[in-house]
């Protein structure tokens, strides 16, 4: 006799949505890899810079020498095509998951939440039975063929998407979004090629649409009466993002998740009718039941708690960036800074300003004069470079930052030697000056 929980989680349902998602996912990750070569991202991020800014704690990761990064990305693209075809699926998906985690953790100059999402999805897809039908694996080895899967897979994916969209909406409940000043600033920079986006009504539309789309999209997709309205809104929202912000495959990846909200019978009839449809609705509890329940629940709890960490860190995350990453804080702020790093040689006391262009690419330089973790890492890198020359140094940073077009304000304490400072992912750093973002009237709101 099965428990209610087992009947809910392990009832077998048709796997059409997962199979179709695998095909789209494989195509998209292949495009991401090949596109990174064709559009120059590999050269810009890994070949040209003297060094990369890794996620803190992953300093041991370095780009492959010479042109081998091109070979790696080409191989990743091929792996993506194998995922799409469902050939050697697990091996191909695991290879892509590991290599994407490698390139993601190795450089964060082009960080966004979409890259983080893709890293998580890669590993999740390794574990999901997405190659059991409509795949070369199933054709070559009929013993693995299945037209069904446990319902927990649908529940897990929908819950994961719900968390992502909910946090994307909650993060927008801050003054610069709610008064329309950031949507206005965003369109004046990222949307400057579109005259229509410079109108006040457009800024108000972006304010409310962005806020309520993220908040309501998953519930509206789940409810049959509002599903098609949600689909239309999704297509508009993600195509808009693709055209205006040019963020690669990710709007189309988001659209591919719509598959999990439609009836499998409809998907089967409209998109993959040659596949055998499963309707037996058996309850099959696997031997790994407890592991599945524990691991999926733990993962979702981490996804729920990790974005909340900035609430236990002193000061405003908008200013300090502490707790910003891995938190689904998407399209929320713009940072621009100016600054000077000073090296003081301990033996002579000689103080010298650092020529940033000597060490950094243009993209790296923009981050090093605006984001605290880059500032700290660059100080450690300078210490390492001078240590290799047999010199002991101190490093001081005098950095001023503008948030969302405001006048620049002092971000770092220029009297603190950053080589002596430790980094923590879960507490405030005293060398970051206190926030004063809302202490005076903002010219953006006039």
Secondary structure as UniProt FT lines:
FT   HELIX           4..10
FT   STRAND          11..14
FT   HELIX           16..38
FT   TURN            39..40
FT   HELIX           41..42
FT   HELIX           43..47
FT   TURN            56..57
FT   TURN            59..60
FT   TURN            66..67
FT   HELIX           68..85
FT   HELIX           89..106
FT   TURN            109..110
FT   HELIX           113..127
FT   TURN            130..131
FT   HELIX           136..140
FT   HELIX           142..144
FT   STRAND          148..150
FT   HELIX           152..170
FT   TURN            171..172
FT   HELIX           175..178
FT   HELIX           181..189
FT   TURN            190..193
FT   HELIX           195..198
FT   HELIX           200..222
FT   HELIX           224..226
FT   HELIX           227..245
FT   TURN            248..249
FT   HELIX           250..256
FT   HELIX           257..261
FT   HELIX           264..271
FT   TURN            273..274
FT   TURN            287..288
FT   HELIX           289..306
FT   TURN            307..308
FT   HELIX           309..312
FT   HELIX           317..320
FT   TURN            322..328
FT   STRAND          335..345
FT   TURN            346..348
FT   STRAND          351..353
FT   HELIX           356..358
FT   HELIX           362..368
FT   TURN            369..370
FT   HELIX           372..388
FT   TURN            389..390
FT   STRAND          393..403
FT   TURN            404..405
FT   STRAND          409..410
FT   TURN            414..415
FT   HELIX           418..420
FT   TURN            430..431
FT   TURN            437..438
FT   HELIX           443..445
//
